[in-house]
Amino acid sequence: MATFVMIHGAWHGGWCFDALRPTLEAAGHGIIAPDLPGMGGSDAELASTTLADWADFVADIVRSAAQPTILCGHSRGGIVISEVAERVPEHISALVYICAMLLPSGMSREALKAVVAPNPPFNAIVKRHPSGHATVVDQAQAPSIFAQLSPPALAQAAAARTVAEPNAPRATPLVLTDARYGSVPRHYIECLCDRTIPIADQRHMQSLQPCATVTTLEADHSPFLSTPAALAAALITIAQGIEQ
C-alpha cells in the first residue's frame, strides 16, 4: 500500500484533500496533506518564503513517509513536487500532477503566462496583498473560477478558507535534471472544465513534459470538491500500477 503526500495549490491548504482521505484509507493507503509554511503568514513570512523552503519542507516529509510514496501536487503544487523530486528522487515512487503546473527546468509559473492564452476571468479574482509580497483571491468570486461544478456550499466554504499566497515561489524558475527529477515516473490528472488552468494549458504543459499516464476527469479546478470519488479512484489506479 502507498502513502500519498498531497501538496495543495495557491491560496489553499492541506484541508482541500479532506474528502479523499476516507476512500484512500479504506483502500489501505496512507495520506499526508500538510499546509505549506508561510501561507497566510505575517508580512515578514510572506516576504521571506521561497520555493526552496517549500521543497525542503516537503522533502523532509517524503523522507520519513512509509514507502512507496506517491507525491501529488494540485495546481501551483506542481512546481513544488517537481523541486522535491530533484531533491529526493530515491524516496518517490511517482509524481502526480492534478491539473497542476508541470513545467520544464528553467521555467517559472509566471513565465508560463507568456506562452499560453490570457485568462482574464482568473486574473480578475487575484488581488495584491497589502504587504506587496503576496496575493489573495476575491473570496466572493473565487467559486466561479475554482469550483463552478462543485456543490455551492462546499465551493463557498473552500473560498472562505483561502489565505495569502507568497509571490516568490511562483516567480522562481525550476531547476531540474533528467538524472534526478527525470528518473521519477510522472502522471497527469487533467480536468476538462478547469477555469483556472484551462485544459489547453494543461495539455501544453504535458507536451513539454510527457507523462507515463494521463487521466481525464470531467471536473473543475477543484476535483477534490467536484469529483472526489473519481479523483481518489485515479490515485488508487496509479498506486496499483506501481505495485504490479
N, C-alpha and C positions, 0 to 999 in steps of 0.2 A: 504494500500500500504506500501511496505517496504522501508527501507533505506539500501542500500548496502554500506558497508565500505570495500574498496578494498585495500589490503596490497601487495605491489609489492615484487618481489623476488630480489635475489642478483644482484648487479650492475645496477639495473633498477630504475625506479621512478614511481610515480603515473601516469605519462603520458602514460604508456603502456596500460592503460584501456580506453583511449580516444574513441576508436571505439565502445565500449559498451554503452557509455552514451546516444546516441540518441535513441537506442532501449529500454533501461531500462526506460528512461524518458518518451518515448512515451507510455509505458505500465503503467505509473503513479507512477513509483518508483523513489526514490532519489538515488544518488550515490556520495560518498565521496572517493577520491583517493589521499591521502596525500603522500608526499615524506618523508621517514623516516629520522629523524635528524642524522647528521653525515655522511651521504652518500656523497662521493666525497669531503669531507671536508679537512681542514688543517691536517697536520701530527698529531698535538695535538688532534684534534677532532677524527681522525681515531683511535688513541690510546686509547681514553677515552670512546668511545661509547660502551655500553653494551646492552645485550638482555633486561635487566630490564629497561633501558632507553626507548627502543623501546616499550616495553609492557606498560609502564606507559603513554607514549605519546599517544598510540592508545587507551588505556583505557579512557583517558580524552575525546577523540573524541567520543567514543562509549557512554559515559555517557550523552553527550549533543545531540546526534543524535536522530532524530524522531524515534519512535517505530512503528512496530517491526524492530529491527536492525539485519541484516544478515552480519556477519563478514567473509570476504573471504580472503584467502591467496594464492598467487601463489608461487610455488617453495619454496625458503627459507622463504617466508612469512608465511608458515605453522607453523614454530616454534614460530613466533610472535603471531599469533592468538591463539595458544594454551595457551600461557602465559597470554594473555589478558583475555581469558575465565576463567582462575584461579582467576584473579583479580575481574572481574565484570560479573559473570555469569548471574546475575539478569537483566542485560541490553542487553543480547544477545539472540535472538530467535533461531539462528542456526549458526553453523560454516560450511564453505565450503572450502575444500582443492582442489585447482586447480593444478593438477599434482604437488602436494606440499608435503613438509615434514610433515608427520603425525607420530609423534614419541611418545612413552610411556615416562612416568616420569623416569628420571634418564639417558636418552639417549640424546646425542647431535647430531647435523648434522655431525660432524666429526666422531663421534663414529659409526654412521650408515655405514660408508665406510668399517668398519672392518667386517661387516656381509653380505655385498652384493658383487656381482661380480665387479671386477675392470672396470673402464670406461676410457681407455687410450685416446680416441679422445677428450672427455670432459676435462680431466686433462691437455691435451696439450695446450688448449687455455687459461688456467688460469695462470697468471703471478704474481710474487711477486711485490708488490708496493715498491718503493724506501724507504718508511718510515719503512718498516718491520712490520707494524701494519695492513696491508690490502692487498687485491689482486685486480688486474684488469684483464680484458679479452683482448685477441687479437681481436681487432675490425674487422680486415680483415677476420679472420677465424670464428668469432662467428656466423654469419648467418647459416653456415653449421651445427652447433651444436644446436643452439637455435631455428632456424626458417627455416629449409630446405624446408618446404612445403608452406611457406608464400610467398606472392608476393615479388620478389627480392628487389625491390626498398624500400618496407616497412621494410624488414629484415635488409637491409643495413643502413637505416636511424635509426632504433632502435639500432643497434650495435654502431653507431656513438654517441649515447646519453648515453651509459653506462659509469659508473663512478666507482671510487674506493669503494670497499666493506670492512668495518671493519672486522677484524678477530674474535674478542672476541665473538660476538653473535653466530657464527656458532660453536664455541668450547664449548659453555656453555650448560651443561645438563639441561633439562627441569625439573621443579618442579611442578607437577600436582597432584591433588587429585580427587578421584571419587566424593566427595561431591560437589565440585565446578566445575572444568573443566568437570568432567564426567557427570554433570547434563545438559549440553547443547548438543542438538542433533547435530551429525556430518554428513556431506555429502561429498562425494568424486567425483570429476570430473577427470577421468583418460584419458590420451592421449596416444593412441596406438603407435604413431610414434615418441615418445619422445626420443631424443638422449642425453639429459642432465640427466634426471631421468628416465631410461628405464622402460617400463611397468612392467617388472618383479619386479623392486624395488618398484614401486607404489603399486603393489599387495602384496608384502611382508609387507609393512607398513600397508596396510588395514587389513592384517591378525593379526597384532599386536594390532590394534585399529579399530575394526569393526565399520562401518558407517551405518546410517539409510538407505541411498540410495547411489548407485553408478551409475554415468552416464558415458558412454564411448563415446569418440569423436575420429574420425579419424583425429587426429591433431598432430602437432609437439609440442615442449615445449612452444610455443608461441601461444596458441589458440586464444588469443585476436587479433592476426595478421592473422593466417591461417584460422580460422573458427569462426570469431566474432559473426556471426548470431547464430550459434549452441551453442556457449558458453552463449550468452545472453539468448537464449531460455531455456537452462538448469537452469540458475539462476532464471528466471521467474517461471519455474515449481516448483523449491524449495520454492519460495515465496508463490506460490498458495497453496502448501501443508501446509504451516504454517497458512494461512488464513482460511483454512477449519476447 
